[in-house]
Amino acid sequence: MSESAIRCEGLTRHYGDVIALQDLNLSVPYGSIFGFLGRNGAGKTTTMRLLVGLGHPTAGRAWIAGVETTNADSFAREKFGYLPQDPAFYSWMTPREYLDYAGRLFEMPAADRKARIEEMLELVGLQDAARRKIGGFSGGMHQRLGIAQALLHRPPVLLLDEPTSSLDPAGRHEVLDLLDRLRGDVTVFFSTHILADVERICDTIAIIHKGQLLLVAGRDELRERYPLNTAVLELDAASPPWSEAFVATLQAEPWITGVTQDQVVLRIVVNDVARARQALLPLVLQQGVVLTRYEWVRPTLEEIFLKVSA
Amino acid sequence: MVVFAYSISILLMIFTPVMLAVLLRRRFSVPWFLFLVGVATFIGSQIVHLPLNEWLGDIGLLPAADSQAGPLLWRTALILGLSAGLCEELARTVGYALLRHFRRFEDGVMLGVGHGGIEAMVFGGVQLAASITSLLALQGTDLTTLNLSADQMTALTRQLENLDRSLLWAALPWLERCFAMVIHVILSLLVWRAFAQHKAWYVPLAIVYHAAIDGIVGYIGMQTQSVALSYGMMLLLMAPGLIWVWRVWRKEAGPRPVAASLRAEWRSFVAATRKELLQQWRTKRVIVVAAVFAFIGLFSPLAAKFTPEIIRSVPGAEQFADLIPTPTIADVMTQYVKNLTQFGFMIAILLGMGAIAGEKEKGTAALILSKPMPRWAFVCSKFTAQTLIYIGGFLIAAVCTLYYTWFLFGPVNAGAFLFGNLLLLAWFMTFVAVTLVGSALTRSVGAAAGVGLGGAILLMLAGNLPLFGSMMPGALVAWASQLGLGTSSDPVTANGGAVAMALVIIVICVLGAMAAFERQEL
């Protein structure tokens, strides 16, 4: 078995003058849940399509489970399951028929195929809809069927392109739970722009921006890497609210880099922690507000992401 | 047996290049696209080469086609060799100049196989098929009744004698085409070397080598009838090229990538074909095809029989009915061919246009091709399923027509009619294949219909091409019409060339669809 579940070497894709992906070198360890983060248009889907062989790289190569996937051979596709951003199915088929077709392509023996199809339908909660035409499915049902078809042949690597973007909160929760249960058995490479999903289940995170890989790190390591530079201030219920003028004053301070307000909570990111520790509280107290919380914390993944991809 | 042996030889000439290309594709991951570029360089070279030879004849450097006396044979052979070398090697040079990213040894081999392959298909398979059907028609004929010169009579007699020789003689044209393909690969690699090593002198070397082989072998062919001498000389002339290729191959051949097993790929194709047939059934296309073909089958004899009576029943039109001759079985066939060629052609485009483009447009192709399904299997399964459905359609139409014609007009020759339907099916499938190319090239069903329609029109116009027009698929309709329902005593002119040409067009279109689809991102 090779050392990495997914490996890219100099993977590049240009569309004319547009650089969709530039010199991506990446190694995803076996068994990890790898979050591939980026804004819209960052190059996440391009990377996915190159990895699964649906796109042709301008330069570079990629391997999944030790088999090259960028040479247009279908052989490597047994090594992974893939769910595109908007999975499209044959609307005239039932989910059971679609999974059967997919199983045949993976040369699964008939008995195993049949049992596995039922297992997958149960896993994604489509048993009751197994006889219905896919054409009548909702977006969430499509997504669940997409996950079932990706897992059907028990691949060692799963590539999911924005798997939760079209799901409602309950659906998102179910899918994330499902992926969490796969931890250790299957390597999940999962692109998204929903930071909460990444924070919840990914153990390794990569951030891509404008086709360039900006960082790769373990989730905890990444947060450790950033100092305690964020002050959280939460008002007591009896306190007067934060005034707009006060927020504007804070934003004008040279040692403050960002202020975000969520009702009674202010998150203040600073670039000079020593000065902030001295100056911030007196400023707050001048407002005559009552605090229930004053804490110095590390930045959230969202803040790191915004900072890195700024 | 003669027909069988030569049919095998013709099929080998058409499919040997395809098999070689399959081998290259599987063993070395050489894109199908390069085979098509090889085909294009050959066609491009002939667009210049054929008129050039005609012009050389006009200015007296080559004997004109209808002239008995010509300049010295060696000079003719040399000029013919040089004109072929110049046109074909320069066309190859243009091909390599345009293909900046294909500089592997194996890429050069594939270009050579494509170039030599289409030559084997057209100048080998199609022309042999045309010659054999003509010769078979002449067997037993008193040749003196034909208005032939002494030279023509001698050549014809010799060709007819060859038909009576050992069946192994049928393999000789195929063998010759295999030698020619090897030579084309050598020449292609010489031109490839010019680009890969930036040494332009390889191009004139290729031209001279080509001219030398064509000239010497052509001269021997004009001087002697010895097959052994001609083939031996070809081998002798190939030898230095082969030794050079062997040495270059040992230095330049790239690593062999790991490919999926043929069995696995075949199973994908079977699974995809099964899905296609199920789709045709579920989306009611099978019923549409069956209904249209049944209508054509039933309508043709009914229309032939009752048109005069219908006209007679229209008040005021009675006098026109008397002008219409009494309907015969021949009218049934006229109606049948007319209906099939008009409606069938539209069906081929309407039902085929979305085959690949529709899946690209909806996104279903991307998901299914992320599984171990090779793109060739995806394309070929579409064509296979359509072929099977149209075979069914033609059977329905034929059975309906046979039954009603027998019922309304009397006994018919079912064998002749079914053979005629086979010819019409071959004609029809060329349009299906052209539409498949349109569907592979474009990303929307509408655009695919446009490309398919344009291709179909070109195919119909190709019937007017000089030299090859009579061998285009349109000639199959004429042959089928002559066969009719087997009740006419008029002689029927067989046209094996048109059958082979239809097969070549279908093969090239399917390969073209595969080549185009293989290069696309999904």
Boltz contact constraints between the chains, C-beta under 6 A:
constraints:
  - contact:
      token1: [A, 52]
      token2: [B, 370]
      max_distance: 6.0
  - contact:
      token1: [A, 54]
      token2: [B, 366]
      max_distance: 6.0
  - contact:
      token1: [A, 54]
      token2: [B, 522]
      max_distance: 6.0
  - contact:
      token1: [A, 55]
      token2: [B, 521]
      max_distance: 6.0
  - contact:
      token1: [A, 56]
      token2: [B, 521]
      max_distance: 6.0
  - contact:
      token1: [A, 71]
      token2: [B, 29]
      max_distance: 6.0
  - contact:
      token1: [A, 71]
      token2: [B, 257]
      max_distance: 6.0
  - contact:
      token1: [A, 73]
      token2: [B, 259]
      max_distance: 6.0
  - contact:
      token1: [A, 74]
      token2: [B, 260]
      max_distance: 6.0
  - contact:
      token1: [A, 74]
      token2: [B, 372]
      max_distance: 6.0
  - contact:
      token1: [A, 74]
      token2: [B, 374]
      max_distance: 6.0
  - contact:
      token1: [A, 75]
      token2: [B, 260]
      max_distance: 6.0
  - contact:
      token1: [A, 77]
      token2: [B, 371]
      max_distance: 6.0
  - contact:
      token1: [A, 77]
      token2: [B, 372]
      max_distance: 6.0
  - contact:
      token1: [A, 78]
      token2: [B, 372]
      max_distance: 6.0
  - contact:
      token1: [A, 82]
      token2: [B, 370]
      max_distance: 6.0
  - contact:
      token1: [A, 87]
      token2: [B, 367]
      max_distance: 6.0
  - contact:
      token1: [A, 88]
      token2: [B, 362]
      max_distance: 6.0
  - contact:
      token1: [A, 88]
      token2: [B, 363]
      max_distance: 6.0
  - contact:
      token1: [A, 88]
      token2: [B, 364]
      max_distance: 6.0
  - contact:
      token1: [A, 90]
      token2: [B, 364]
      max_distance: 6.0
  - contact:
      token1: [A, 92]
      token2: [B, 282]
      max_distance: 6.0
  - contact:
      token1: [A, 92]
      token2: [B, 283]
      max_distance: 6.0
  - contact:
      token1: [A, 101]
      token2: [B, 275]
      max_distance: 6.0
  - contact:
      token1: [A, 104]
      token2: [B, 271]
      max_distance: 6.0
  - contact:
      token1: [A, 105]
      token2: [B, 268]
      max_distance: 6.0
  - contact:
      token1: [A, 105]
      token2: [B, 271]
      max_distance: 6.0
  - contact:
      token1: [A, 105]
      token2: [B, 371]
      max_distance: 6.0
  - contact:
      token1: [A, 105]
      token2: [B, 372]
      max_distance: 6.0
  - contact:
      token1: [A, 105]
      token2: [B, 373]
      max_distance: 6.0
  - contact:
      token1: [A, 107]
      token2: [B, 267]
      max_distance: 6.0
